[in-house]
Structures are given as structure tokens and as C-alpha cells.
Amino acid sequence: MGLPRLILLAIVIGGGIWLWRRFNSRKITPTQSMQSQSMVRCAHCHVHLPQNRAIQKNQQWYCSVEHLQHGPQTGD
């Protein structure tokens, strides 16, 4: 096989992969979990989590009931 045939084969394979990825990416539709959500930081352990999964008390957010009971962490 000559060099021009290898180059042509590489172009054809690359184009096929590009087309396959392009058409497959259109089939994926955004879901509720993929949409952006507000993130909040736990006052105790400083982990960031979605606001809809956090617990709020006195304008502070917590990642779990245990951290809510311990309260905010003082100092670092």
C-alpha cells in the first residue's frame, strides 16, 4: 500500500468518526439532573452541594443533619 492510500484511508476513517460523534451528540437531550443548579457550601465541612439537597438553618447551609447538629465550624 502506498503512502497516498494510507493518507486517504486515514482521512476517510477520521471523517467517519467525526460524523458518528456529530450525529450521536444530537440524540442526547438535557435532563433535569444535567441543568445547572445553585450550589451552596456546608457551614461545617465546607463541601459544596446543590441547594435542593442542603439543609438551611439561620441563613447557613448544611450537607447533613449531623453537621446541622454540630453547627458551623469555627476557624480553619
mmJSON file of the N, C-alpha and C atoms, coordinates in Angstrom:
{"data_MODEL":{"atom_site":{
"group_PDB":["ATOM","ATOM","ATOM","ATOM","ATOM","ATOM","ATOM","ATOM","ATOM","ATOM","ATOM","ATOM","ATOM","ATOM","ATOM","ATOM","ATOM","ATOM","ATOM","ATOM","ATOM","ATOM","ATOM","ATOM","ATOM","ATOM","ATOM","ATOM","ATOM","ATOM","ATOM","ATOM","ATOM","ATOM","ATOM","ATOM","ATOM","ATOM","ATOM","ATOM","ATOM","ATOM","ATOM","ATOM","ATOM","ATOM","ATOM","ATOM","ATOM","ATOM","ATOM","ATOM","ATOM","ATOM","ATOM","ATOM","ATOM","ATOM","ATOM","ATOM","ATOM","ATOM","ATOM","ATOM","ATOM","ATOM","ATOM","ATOM","ATOM","ATOM","ATOM","ATOM","ATOM","ATOM","ATOM","ATOM","ATOM","ATOM","ATOM","ATOM","ATOM","ATOM","ATOM","ATOM","ATOM","ATOM","ATOM","ATOM","ATOM","ATOM","ATOM","ATOM","ATOM","ATOM","ATOM","ATOM","ATOM","ATOM","ATOM","ATOM","ATOM","ATOM","ATOM","ATOM","ATOM","ATOM","ATOM","ATOM","ATOM","ATOM","ATOM","ATOM","ATOM","ATOM","ATOM","ATOM","ATOM","ATOM","ATOM","ATOM","ATOM","ATOM","ATOM","ATOM","ATOM","ATOM","ATOM","ATOM","ATOM","ATOM","ATOM","ATOM","ATOM","ATOM","ATOM","ATOM","ATOM","ATOM","ATOM","ATOM","ATOM","ATOM","ATOM","ATOM","ATOM","ATOM","ATOM","ATOM","ATOM","ATOM","ATOM","ATOM","ATOM","ATOM","ATOM","ATOM","ATOM","ATOM","ATOM","ATOM","ATOM","ATOM","ATOM","ATOM","ATOM","ATOM","ATOM","ATOM","ATOM","ATOM","ATOM","ATOM","ATOM","ATOM","ATOM","ATOM","ATOM","ATOM","ATOM","ATOM","ATOM","ATOM","ATOM","ATOM","ATOM","ATOM","ATOM","ATOM","ATOM","ATOM","ATOM","ATOM","ATOM","ATOM","ATOM","ATOM","ATOM","ATOM","ATOM","ATOM","ATOM","ATOM","ATOM","ATOM","ATOM","ATOM","ATOM","ATOM","ATOM","ATOM","ATOM","ATOM","ATOM","ATOM","ATOM","ATOM","ATOM","ATOM","ATOM","ATOM","ATOM","ATOM","ATOM","ATOM","ATOM","ATOM","ATOM","ATOM"],
"id":[1,2,3,4,5,6,7,8,9,10,11,12,13,14,15,16,17,18,19,20,21,22,23,24,25,26,27,28,29,30,31,32,33,34,35,36,37,38,39,40,41,42,43,44,45,46,47,48,49,50,51,52,53,54,55,56,57,58,59,60,61,62,63,64,65,66,67,68,69,70,71,72,73,74,75,76,77,78,79,80,81,82,83,84,85,86,87,88,89,90,91,92,93,94,95,96,97,98,99,100,101,102,103,104,105,106,107,108,109,110,111,112,113,114,115,116,117,118,119,120,121,122,123,124,125,126,127,128,129,130,131,132,133,134,135,136,137,138,139,140,141,142,143,144,145,146,147,148,149,150,151,152,153,154,155,156,157,158,159,160,161,162,163,164,165,166,167,168,169,170,171,172,173,174,175,176,177,178,179,180,181,182,183,184,185,186,187,188,189,190,191,192,193,194,195,196,197,198,199,200,201,202,203,204,205,206,207,208,209,210,211,212,213,214,215,216,217,218,219,220,221,222,223,224,225,226,227,228],
"type_symbol":["N","C","C","N","C","C","N","C","C","N","C","C","N","C","C","N","C","C","N","C","C","N","C","C","N","C","C","N","C","C","N","C","C","N","C","C","N","C","C","N","C","C","N","C","C","N","C","C","N","C","C","N","C","C","N","C","C","N","C","C","N","C","C","N","C","C","N","C","C","N","C","C","N","C","C","N","C","C","N","C","C","N","C","C","N","C","C","N","C","C","N","C","C","N","C","C","N","C","C","N","C","C","N","C","C","N","C","C","N","C","C","N","C","C","N","C","C","N","C","C","N","C","C","N","C","C","N","C","C","N","C","C","N","C","C","N","C","C","N","C","C","N","C","C","N","C","C","N","C","C","N","C","C","N","C","C","N","C","C","N","C","C","N","C","C","N","C","C","N","C","C","N","C","C","N","C","C","N","C","C","N","C","C","N","C","C","N","C","C","N","C","C","N","C","C","N","C","C","N","C","C","N","C","C","N","C","C","N","C","C","N","C","C","N","C","C","N","C","C","N","C","C","N","C","C","N","C","C"],
"label_atom_id":["N","CA","C","N","CA","C","N","CA","C","N","CA","C","N","CA","C","N","CA","C","N","CA","C","N","CA","C","N","CA","C","N","CA","C","N","CA","C","N","CA","C","N","CA","C","N","CA","C","N","CA","C","N","CA","C","N","CA","C","N","CA","C","N","CA","C","N","CA","C","N","CA","C","N","CA","C","N","CA","C","N","CA","C","N","CA","C","N","CA","C","N","CA","C","N","CA","C","N","CA","C","N","CA","C","N","CA","C","N","CA","C","N","CA","C","N","CA","C","N","CA","C","N","CA","C","N","CA","C","N","CA","C","N","CA","C","N","CA","C","N","CA","C","N","CA","C","N","CA","C","N","CA","C","N","CA","C","N","CA","C","N","CA","C","N","CA","C","N","CA","C","N","CA","C","N","CA","C","N","CA","C","N","CA","C","N","CA","C","N","CA","C","N","CA","C","N","CA","C","N","CA","C","N","CA","C","N","CA","C","N","CA","C","N","CA","C","N","CA","C","N","CA","C","N","CA","C","N","CA","C","N","CA","C","N","CA","C","N","CA","C","N","CA","C","N","CA","C","N","CA","C","N","CA","C","N","CA","C","N","CA","C","N","CA","C"],
"label_alt_id":[null,null,null,null,null,null,null,null,null,null,null,null,null,null,null,null,null,null,null,null,null,null,null,null,null,null,null,null,null,null,null,null,null,null,null,null,null,null,null,null,null,null,null,null,null,null,null,null,null,null,null,null,null,null,null,null,null,null,null,null,null,null,null,null,null,null,null,null,null,null,null,null,null,null,null,null,null,null,null,null,null,null,null,null,null,null,null,null,null,null,null,null,null,null,null,null,null,null,null,null,null,null,null,null,null,null,null,null,null,null,null,null,null,null,null,null,null,null,null,null,null,null,null,null,null,null,null,null,null,null,null,null,null,null,null,null,null,null,null,null,null,null,null,null,null,null,null,null,null,null,null,null,null,null,null,null,null,null,null,null,null,null,null,null,null,null,null,null,null,null,null,null,null,null,null,null,null,null,null,null,null,null,null,null,null,null,null,null,null,null,null,null,null,null,null,null,null,null,null,null,null,null,null,null,null,null,null,null,null,null,null,null,null,null,null,null,null,null,null,null,null,null,null,null,null,null,null,null],
"label_comp_id":["MET","MET","MET","GLY","GLY","GLY","LEU","LEU","LEU","PRO","PRO","PRO","ARG","ARG","ARG","LEU","LEU","LEU","ILE","ILE","ILE","LEU","LEU","LEU","LEU","LEU","LEU","ALA","ALA","ALA","ILE","ILE","ILE","VAL","VAL","VAL","ILE","ILE","ILE","GLY","GLY","GLY","GLY","GLY","GLY","GLY","GLY","GLY","ILE","ILE","ILE","TRP","TRP","TRP","LEU","LEU","LEU","TRP","TRP","TRP","ARG","ARG","ARG","ARG","ARG","ARG","PHE","PHE","PHE","ASN","ASN","ASN","SER","SER","SER","ARG","ARG","ARG","LYS","LYS","LYS","ILE","ILE","ILE","THR","THR","THR","PRO","PRO","PRO","THR","THR","THR","GLN","GLN","GLN","SER","SER","SER","MET","MET","MET","GLN","GLN","GLN","SER","SER","SER","GLN","GLN","GLN","SER","SER","SER","MET","MET","MET","VAL","VAL","VAL","ARG","ARG","ARG","CYS","CYS","CYS","ALA","ALA","ALA","HIS","HIS","HIS","CYS","CYS","CYS","HIS","HIS","HIS","VAL","VAL","VAL","HIS","HIS","HIS","LEU","LEU","LEU","PRO","PRO","PRO","GLN","GLN","GLN","ASN","ASN","ASN","ARG","ARG","ARG","ALA","ALA","ALA","ILE","ILE","ILE","GLN","GLN","GLN","LYS","LYS","LYS","ASN","ASN","ASN","GLN","GLN","GLN","GLN","GLN","GLN","TRP","TRP","TRP","TYR","TYR","TYR","CYS","CYS","CYS","SER","SER","SER","VAL","VAL","VAL","GLU","GLU","GLU","HIS","HIS","HIS","LEU","LEU","LEU","GLN","GLN","GLN","HIS","HIS","HIS","GLY","GLY","GLY","PRO","PRO","PRO","GLN","GLN","GLN","THR","THR","THR","GLY","GLY","GLY","ASP","ASP","ASP"],
"label_asym_id":["A","A","A","A","A","A","A","A","A","A","A","A","A","A","A","A","A","A","A","A","A","A","A","A","A","A","A","A","A","A","A","A","A","A","A","A","A","A","A","A","A","A","A","A","A","A","A","A","A","A","A","A","A","A","A","A","A","A","A","A","A","A","A","A","A","A","A","A","A","A","A","A","A","A","A","A","A","A","A","A","A","A","A","A","A","A","A","A","A","A","A","A","A","A","A","A","A","A","A","A","A","A","A","A","A","A","A","A","A","A","A","A","A","A","A","A","A","A","A","A","A","A","A","A","A","A","A","A","A","A","A","A","A","A","A","A","A","A","A","A","A","A","A","A","A","A","A","A","A","A","A","A","A","A","A","A","A","A","A","A","A","A","A","A","A","A","A","A","A","A","A","A","A","A","A","A","A","A","A","A","A","A","A","A","A","A","A","A","A","A","A","A","A","A","A","A","A","A","A","A","A","A","A","A","A","A","A","A","A","A","A","A","A","A","A","A","A","A","A","A","A","A","A","A","A","A","A","A"],
"label_entity_id":["1","1","1","1","1","1","1","1","1","1","1","1","1","1","1","1","1","1","1","1","1","1","1","1","1","1","1","1","1","1","1","1","1","1","1","1","1","1","1","1","1","1","1","1","1","1","1","1","1","1","1","1","1","1","1","1","1","1","1","1","1","1","1","1","1","1","1","1","1","1","1","1","1","1","1","1","1","1","1","1","1","1","1","1","1","1","1","1","1","1","1","1","1","1","1","1","1","1","1","1","1","1","1","1","1","1","1","1","1","1","1","1","1","1","1","1","1","1","1","1","1","1","1","1","1","1","1","1","1","1","1","1","1","1","1","1","1","1","1","1","1","1","1","1","1","1","1","1","1","1","1","1","1","1","1","1","1","1","1","1","1","1","1","1","1","1","1","1","1","1","1","1","1","1","1","1","1","1","1","1","1","1","1","1","1","1","1","1","1","1","1","1","1","1","1","1","1","1","1","1","1","1","1","1","1","1","1","1","1","1","1","1","1","1","1","1","1","1","1","1","1","1","1","1","1","1","1","1"],
"label_seq_id":[1,1,1,2,2,2,3,3,3,4,4,4,5,5,5,6,6,6,7,7,7,8,8,8,9,9,9,10,10,10,11,11,11,12,12,12,13,13,13,14,14,14,15,15,15,16,16,16,17,17,17,18,18,18,19,19,19,20,20,20,21,21,21,22,22,22,23,23,23,24,24,24,25,25,25,26,26,26,27,27,27,28,28,28,29,29,29,30,30,30,31,31,31,32,32,32,33,33,33,34,34,34,35,35,35,36,36,36,37,37,37,38,38,38,39,39,39,40,40,40,41,41,41,42,42,42,43,43,43,44,44,44,45,45,45,46,46,46,47,47,47,48,48,48,49,49,49,50,50,50,51,51,51,52,52,52,53,53,53,54,54,54,55,55,55,56,56,56,57,57,57,58,58,58,59,59,59,60,60,60,61,61,61,62,62,62,63,63,63,64,64,64,65,65,65,66,66,66,67,67,67,68,68,68,69,69,69,70,70,70,71,71,71,72,72,72,73,73,73,74,74,74,75,75,75,76,76,76],
"pdbx_PDB_ins_code":[null,null,null,null,null,null,null,null,null,null,null,null,null,null,null,null,null,null,null,null,null,null,null,null,null,null,null,null,null,null,null,null,null,null,null,null,null,null,null,null,null,null,null,null,null,null,null,null,null,null,null,null,null,null,null,null,null,null,null,null,null,null,null,null,null,null,null,null,null,null,null,null,null,null,null,null,null,null,null,null,null,null,null,null,null,null,null,null,null,null,null,null,null,null,null,null,null,null,null,null,null,null,null,null,null,null,null,null,null,null,null,null,null,null,null,null,null,null,null,null,null,null,null,null,null,null,null,null,null,null,null,null,null,null,null,null,null,null,null,null,null,null,null,null,null,null,null,null,null,null,null,null,null,null,null,null,null,null,null,null,null,null,null,null,null,null,null,null,null,null,null,null,null,null,null,null,null,null,null,null,null,null,null,null,null,null,null,null,null,null,null,null,null,null,null,null,null,null,null,null,null,null,null,null,null,null,null,null,null,null,null,null,null,null,null,null,null,null,null,null,null,null,null,null,null,null,null,null],
"Cartn_x":[0.842,0.0,0.888,0.557,1.353,0.953,1.794,1.557,0.285,-0.007,-1.256,-2.505,-2.466,-3.621,-3.783,-2.694,-2.775,-3.328,-2.89,-3.398,-4.884,-5.314,-6.726,-7.545,-7.02,-7.698,-7.836,-6.791,-6.846,-7.888,-7.978,-8.964,-10.381,-10.597,-11.924,-12.32,-11.405,-11.697,-11.952,-11.128,-11.314,-12.641,-13.009,-14.3,-15.462,-15.337,-16.398,-16.573,-15.484,-15.558,-16.173,-15.774,-16.311,-17.82,-18.277,-19.711,-20.481,-19.92,-20.577,-20.762,-19.72,-19.828,-20.822,-20.835,-21.723,-23.187,-23.525,-24.915,-25.329,-24.421,-24.766,-24.944,-24.243,-24.371,-25.721,-26.374,-27.688,-28.792,-28.599,-29.631,-29.761,-28.733,-28.754,-29.52,-30.558,-31.339,-31.023,-31.002,-30.71,-31.816,-31.428,-32.394,-32.349,-33.231,-33.298,-31.984,-31.328,-30.093,-28.921,-29.013,-27.916,-28.034,-29.167,-29.334,-28.576,-28.154,-27.382,-28.269,-27.688,-28.4,-27.548,-28.182,-27.455,-26.7,-25.434,-24.605,-24.428,-24.423,-24.205,-23.097,-22.508,-21.4,-21.842,-21.507,-21.828,-21.043,-21.731,-21.088,-20.146,-20.292,-19.45,-18.223,-18.42,-17.293,-16.859,-17.567,-17.235,-17.332,-18.089,-18.326,-19.443,-19.281,-20.316,-21.295,-22.583,-23.611,-24.787,-25.63,-26.788,-27.718,-28.279,-29.131,-30.34,-30.864,-32.046,-31.74,-30.462,-30.098,-29.564,-29.466,-28.894,-29.99,-29.572,-30.473,-30.095,-31.094,-30.819,-31.308,-30.479,-30.861,-30.125,-30.85,-30.272,-29.363,-29.816,-29.098,-27.769,-27.633,-26.456,-26.928,-26.091,-26.445,-25.598,-26.186,-25.501,-25.746,-24.774,-24.895,-25.616,-25.717,-26.385,-26.959,-27.819,-28.408,-27.324,-26.363,-25.271,-24.487,-24.172,-23.44,-24.315,-25.617,-26.533,-26.506,-26.463,-26.427,-25.112,-24.011,-22.7,-22.552,-23.271,-23.2,-22.018,-21.844,-20.757,-19.398,-18.444,-17.082,-16.401,-15.744,-15.047,-13.583,-13.022,-11.614,-11.328,-10.137,-9.737,-8.499],
"Cartn_y":[-1.177,0.0,1.241,2.155,3.36,4.388,5.361,6.434,7.222,7.552,8.272,7.486,6.162,5.345,5.373,5.355,5.407,6.751,7.81,9.137,9.226,8.736,8.74,7.894,6.744,5.876,6.58,7.269,7.996,9.107,9.802,10.873,10.301,9.187,8.563,8.091,7.452,6.968,8.15,9.18,10.373,11.052,11.155,11.747,10.924,9.613,8.735,8.882,8.957,9.137,10.491,11.522,12.866,12.892,12.285,12.243,11.44,10.313,9.479,10.243,10.94,11.725,12.871,13.502,14.634,14.201,13.099,12.655,12.041,11.401,10.823,11.891,13.002,14.043,14.74,14.732,15.369,14.56,13.281,12.424,12.626,13.138,13.329,14.61,14.478,15.639,15.985,17.261,17.633,17.163,16.656,16.2,17.139,16.911,17.758,17.73,16.576,16.478,17.165,17.371,17.991,19.517,20.068,21.506,22.093,23.333,23.961,24.232,24.085,24.301,25.208,25.894,26.728,25.84,26.173,25.409,26.21,25.506,26.13,25.382,26.027,25.421,25.075,23.889,23.443,24.313,24.846,25.708,24.925,23.61,22.799,22.237,21.545,20.877,21.585,22.632,23.457,22.707,21.627,20.898,21.607,21.735,22.347,21.267,21.602,20.667,21.463,20.81,21.514,22.005,23.162,23.773,22.913,22.176,21.358,20.126,19.831,18.703,19.165,20.467,21.01,21.345,21.5,21.848,23.257,24.13,25.514,25.798,26.543,26.994,28.298,29.315,30.628,31.151,31.114,31.605,30.884,29.676,28.85,27.508,26.905,25.649,24.517,23.323,22.132,20.965,20.058,18.924,17.742,17.71,16.593,17.063,16.24,16.547,16.539,15.648,15.576,16.886,17.439,18.701,19.855,19.768,20.776,20.772,19.6,19.496,20.02,19.813,20.294,21.797,22.361,23.796,24.162,25.463,25.891,25.637,25.336,25.084,26.437,26.595,27.851,27.693,28.691,28.654,27.647,27.681,26.716,26.048],
"Cartn_z":[0.0,0.0,0.0,-0.861,-0.952,0.088,0.243,1.205,0.884,-0.363,-0.652,-0.24,-0.394,0.013,1.533,2.276,3.74,4.21,3.547,3.903,3.607,2.456,2.102,3.073,3.469,4.428,5.785,6.22,7.491,7.432,6.307,6.149,6.189,5.51,5.486,6.887,7.597,8.96,9.888,9.807,10.641,10.362,9.088,8.731,9.237,9.165,9.676,11.177,11.907,13.365,13.697,12.963,13.195,12.957,11.847,11.55,12.599,13.017,14.02,15.323,15.773,17.008,16.853,15.702,15.467,15.526,14.894,14.888,16.22,16.924,18.219,19.288,19.204,20.212,20.121,18.986,18.837,19.486,19.672,20.25,21.754,22.396,23.843,24.156,24.972,25.364,26.812,27.136,28.524,29.457,30.601,31.601,32.79,33.725,34.913,35.684,35.77,36.54,35.852,34.538,33.824,33.806,34.2,34.213,35.398,35.255,36.322,37.528,38.69,39.941,40.815,41.736,42.677,43.645,43.863,44.784,46.07,47.191,48.495,49.214,50.222,50.955,52.361,52.79,54.147,55.14,56.145,57.133,58.039,58.083,58.958,58.241,57.122,56.447,55.163,54.752,53.585,52.258,52.212,50.965,50.203,48.884,48.059,47.585,47.616,47.179,46.614,45.801,45.24,46.346,46.152,47.159,47.49,46.496,46.765,47.622,47.858,48.723,50.073,50.282,51.51,52.521,53.767,54.863,55.32,55.443,55.822,57.232,57.982,59.321,59.594,59.959,60.283,59.176,57.956,56.781,56.552,57.06,56.805,56.267,55.439,54.785,55.347,55.395,55.904,54.965,54.885,53.976,54.612,55.943,56.611,57.949,58.515,59.817,60.89,60.76,61.73,61.771,60.611,60.571,61.044,60.827,61.342,62.859,63.474,64.925,65.5,64.772,65.244,65.066,64.125,63.883,63.002,62.763,61.88,62.514,61.665,62.119,62.335,63.454,63.743,63.413,62.707,62.34,61.263,60.686,59.662,60.023],
"occupancy":[1.0,1.0,1.0,1.0,1.0,1.0,1.0,1.0,1.0,1.0,1.0,1.0,1.0,1.0,1.0,1.0,1.0,1.0,1.0,1.0,1.0,1.0,1.0,1.0,1.0,1.0,1.0,1.0,1.0,1.0,1.0,1.0,1.0,1.0,1.0,1.0,1.0,1.0,1.0,1.0,1.0,1.0,1.0,1.0,1.0,1.0,1.0,1.0,1.0,1.0,1.0,1.0,1.0,1.0,1.0,1.0,1.0,1.0,1.0,1.0,1.0,1.0,1.0,1.0,1.0,1.0,1.0,1.0,1.0,1.0,1.0,1.0,1.0,1.0,1.0,1.0,1.0,1.0,1.0,1.0,1.0,1.0,1.0,1.0,1.0,1.0,1.0,1.0,1.0,1.0,1.0,1.0,1.0,1.0,1.0,1.0,1.0,1.0,1.0,1.0,1.0,1.0,1.0,1.0,1.0,1.0,1.0,1.0,1.0,1.0,1.0,1.0,1.0,1.0,1.0,1.0,1.0,1.0,1.0,1.0,1.0,1.0,1.0,1.0,1.0,1.0,1.0,1.0,1.0,1.0,1.0,1.0,1.0,1.0,1.0,1.0,1.0,1.0,1.0,1.0,1.0,1.0,1.0,1.0,1.0,1.0,1.0,1.0,1.0,1.0,1.0,1.0,1.0,1.0,1.0,1.0,1.0,1.0,1.0,1.0,1.0,1.0,1.0,1.0,1.0,1.0,1.0,1.0,1.0,1.0,1.0,1.0,1.0,1.0,1.0,1.0,1.0,1.0,1.0,1.0,1.0,1.0,1.0,1.0,1.0,1.0,1.0,1.0,1.0,1.0,1.0,1.0,1.0,1.0,1.0,1.0,1.0,1.0,1.0,1.0,1.0,1.0,1.0,1.0,1.0,1.0,1.0,1.0,1.0,1.0,1.0,1.0,1.0,1.0,1.0,1.0,1.0,1.0,1.0,1.0,1.0,1.0,1.0,1.0,1.0,1.0,1.0,1.0],
"B_iso_or_equiv":[0.0,0.0,0.0,0.0,0.0,0.0,0.0,0.0,0.0,0.0,0.0,0.0,0.0,0.0,0.0,0.0,0.0,0.0,0.0,0.0,0.0,0.0,0.0,0.0,0.0,0.0,0.0,0.0,0.0,0.0,0.0,0.0,0.0,0.0,0.0,0.0,0.0,0.0,0.0,0.0,0.0,0.0,0.0,0.0,0.0,0.0,0.0,0.0,0.0,0.0,0.0,0.0,0.0,0.0,0.0,0.0,0.0,0.0,0.0,0.0,0.0,0.0,0.0,0.0,0.0,0.0,0.0,0.0,0.0,0.0,0.0,0.0,0.0,0.0,0.0,0.0,0.0,0.0,0.0,0.0,0.0,0.0,0.0,0.0,0.0,0.0,0.0,0.0,0.0,0.0,0.0,0.0,0.0,0.0,0.0,0.0,0.0,0.0,0.0,0.0,0.0,0.0,0.0,0.0,0.0,0.0,0.0,0.0,0.0,0.0,0.0,0.0,0.0,0.0,0.0,0.0,0.0,0.0,0.0,0.0,0.0,0.0,0.0,0.0,0.0,0.0,0.0,0.0,0.0,0.0,0.0,0.0,0.0,0.0,0.0,0.0,0.0,0.0,0.0,0.0,0.0,0.0,0.0,0.0,0.0,0.0,0.0,0.0,0.0,0.0,0.0,0.0,0.0,0.0,0.0,0.0,0.0,0.0,0.0,0.0,0.0,0.0,0.0,0.0,0.0,0.0,0.0,0.0,0.0,0.0,0.0,0.0,0.0,0.0,0.0,0.0,0.0,0.0,0.0,0.0,0.0,0.0,0.0,0.0,0.0,0.0,0.0,0.0,0.0,0.0,0.0,0.0,0.0,0.0,0.0,0.0,0.0,0.0,0.0,0.0,0.0,0.0,0.0,0.0,0.0,0.0,0.0,0.0,0.0,0.0,0.0,0.0,0.0,0.0,0.0,0.0,0.0,0.0,0.0,0.0,0.0,0.0,0.0,0.0,0.0,0.0,0.0,0.0],
"pdbx_formal_charge":[null,null,null,null,null,null,null,null,null,null,null,null,null,null,null,null,null,null,null,null,null,null,null,null,null,null,null,null,null,null,null,null,null,null,null,null,null,null,null,null,null,null,null,null,null,null,null,null,null,null,null,null,null,null,null,null,null,null,null,null,null,null,null,null,null,null,null,null,null,null,null,null,null,null,null,null,null,null,null,null,null,null,null,null,null,null,null,null,null,null,null,null,null,null,null,null,null,null,null,null,null,null,null,null,null,null,null,null,null,null,null,null,null,null,null,null,null,null,null,null,null,null,null,null,null,null,null,null,null,null,null,null,null,null,null,null,null,null,null,null,null,null,null,null,null,null,null,null,null,null,null,null,null,null,null,null,null,null,null,null,null,null,null,null,null,null,null,null,null,null,null,null,null,null,null,null,null,null,null,null,null,null,null,null,null,null,null,null,null,null,null,null,null,null,null,null,null,null,null,null,null,null,null,null,null,null,null,null,null,null,null,null,null,null,null,null,null,null,null,null,null,null,null,null,null,null,null,null],
"auth_seq_id":[1,1,1,2,2,2,3,3,3,4,4,4,5,5,5,6,6,6,7,7,7,8,8,8,9,9,9,10,10,10,11,11,11,12,12,12,13,13,13,14,14,14,15,15,15,16,16,16,17,17,17,18,18,18,19,19,19,20,20,20,21,21,21,22,22,22,23,23,23,24,24,24,25,25,25,26,26,26,27,27,27,28,28,28,29,29,29,30,30,30,31,31,31,32,32,32,33,33,33,34,34,34,35,35,35,36,36,36,37,37,37,38,38,38,39,39,39,40,40,40,41,41,41,42,42,42,43,43,43,44,44,44,45,45,45,46,46,46,47,47,47,48,48,48,49,49,49,50,50,50,51,51,51,52,52,52,53,53,53,54,54,54,55,55,55,56,56,56,57,57,57,58,58,58,59,59,59,60,60,60,61,61,61,62,62,62,63,63,63,64,64,64,65,65,65,66,66,66,67,67,67,68,68,68,69,69,69,70,70,70,71,71,71,72,72,72,73,73,73,74,74,74,75,75,75,76,76,76],
"auth_comp_id":["MET","MET","MET","GLY","GLY","GLY","LEU","LEU","LEU","PRO","PRO","PRO","ARG","ARG","ARG","LEU","LEU","LEU","ILE","ILE","ILE","LEU","LEU","LEU","LEU","LEU","LEU","ALA","ALA","ALA","ILE","ILE","ILE","VAL","VAL","VAL","ILE","ILE","ILE","GLY","GLY","GLY","GLY","GLY","GLY","GLY","GLY","GLY","ILE","ILE","ILE","TRP","TRP","TRP","LEU","LEU","LEU","TRP","TRP","TRP","ARG","ARG","ARG","ARG","ARG","ARG","PHE","PHE","PHE","ASN","ASN","ASN","SER","SER","SER","ARG","ARG","ARG","LYS","LYS","LYS","ILE","ILE","ILE","THR","THR","THR","PRO","PRO","PRO","THR","THR","THR","GLN","GLN","GLN","SER","SER","SER","MET","MET","MET","GLN","GLN","GLN","SER","SER","SER","GLN","GLN","GLN","SER","SER","SER","MET","MET","MET","VAL","VAL","VAL","ARG","ARG","ARG","CYS","CYS","CYS","ALA","ALA","ALA","HIS","HIS","HIS","CYS","CYS","CYS","HIS","HIS","HIS","VAL","VAL","VAL","HIS","HIS","HIS","LEU","LEU","LEU","PRO","PRO","PRO","GLN","GLN","GLN","ASN","ASN","ASN","ARG","ARG","ARG","ALA","ALA","ALA","ILE","ILE","ILE","GLN","GLN","GLN","LYS","LYS","LYS","ASN","ASN","ASN","GLN","GLN","GLN","GLN","GLN","GLN","TRP","TRP","TRP","TYR","TYR","TYR","CYS","CYS","CYS","SER","SER","SER","VAL","VAL","VAL","GLU","GLU","GLU","HIS","HIS","HIS","LEU","LEU","LEU","GLN","GLN","GLN","HIS","HIS","HIS","GLY","GLY","GLY","PRO","PRO","PRO","GLN","GLN","GLN","THR","THR","THR","GLY","GLY","GLY","ASP","ASP","ASP"],
"auth_asym_id":["A","A","A","A","A","A","A","A","A","A","A","A","A","A","A","A","A","A","A","A","A","A","A","A","A","A","A","A","A","A","A","A","A","A","A","A","A","A","A","A","A","A","A","A","A","A","A","A","A","A","A","A","A","A","A","A","A","A","A","A","A","A","A","A","A","A","A","A","A","A","A","A","A","A","A","A","A","A","A","A","A","A","A","A","A","A","A","A","A","A","A","A","A","A","A","A","A","A","A","A","A","A","A","A","A","A","A","A","A","A","A","A","A","A","A","A","A","A","A","A","A","A","A","A","A","A","A","A","A","A","A","A","A","A","A","A","A","A","A","A","A","A","A","A","A","A","A","A","A","A","A","A","A","A","A","A","A","A","A","A","A","A","A","A","A","A","A","A","A","A","A","A","A","A","A","A","A","A","A","A","A","A","A","A","A","A","A","A","A","A","A","A","A","A","A","A","A","A","A","A","A","A","A","A","A","A","A","A","A","A","A","A","A","A","A","A","A","A","A","A","A","A","A","A","A","A","A","A"],
"auth_atom_id":["N","CA","C","N","CA","C","N","CA","C","N","CA","C","N","CA","C","N","CA","C","N","CA","C","N","CA","C","N","CA","C","N","CA","C","N","CA","C","N","CA","C","N","CA","C","N","CA","C","N","CA","C","N","CA","C","N","CA","C","N","CA","C","N","CA","C","N","CA","C","N","CA","C","N","CA","C","N","CA","C","N","CA","C","N","CA","C","N","CA","C","N","CA","C","N","CA","C","N","CA","C","N","CA","C","N","CA","C","N","CA","C","N","CA","C","N","CA","C","N","CA","C","N","CA","C","N","CA","C","N","CA","C","N","CA","C","N","CA","C","N","CA","C","N","CA","C","N","CA","C","N","CA","C","N","CA","C","N","CA","C","N","CA","C","N","CA","C","N","CA","C","N","CA","C","N","CA","C","N","CA","C","N","CA","C","N","CA","C","N","CA","C","N","CA","C","N","CA","C","N","CA","C","N","CA","C","N","CA","C","N","CA","C","N","CA","C","N","CA","C","N","CA","C","N","CA","C","N","CA","C","N","CA","C","N","CA","C","N","CA","C","N","CA","C","N","CA","C","N","CA","C","N","CA","C","N","CA","C","N","CA","C","N","CA","C"],
"pdbx_PDB_model_num":[1,1,1,1,1,1,1,1,1,1,1,1,1,1,1,1,1,1,1,1,1,1,1,1,1,1,1,1,1,1,1,1,1,1,1,1,1,1,1,1,1,1,1,1,1,1,1,1,1,1,1,1,1,1,1,1,1,1,1,1,1,1,1,1,1,1,1,1,1,1,1,1,1,1,1,1,1,1,1,1,1,1,1,1,1,1,1,1,1,1,1,1,1,1,1,1,1,1,1,1,1,1,1,1,1,1,1,1,1,1,1,1,1,1,1,1,1,1,1,1,1,1,1,1,1,1,1,1,1,1,1,1,1,1,1,1,1,1,1,1,1,1,1,1,1,1,1,1,1,1,1,1,1,1,1,1,1,1,1,1,1,1,1,1,1,1,1,1,1,1,1,1,1,1,1,1,1,1,1,1,1,1,1,1,1,1,1,1,1,1,1,1,1,1,1,1,1,1,1,1,1,1,1,1,1,1,1,1,1,1,1,1,1,1,1,1,1,1,1,1,1,1,1,1,1,1,1,1]
}}}
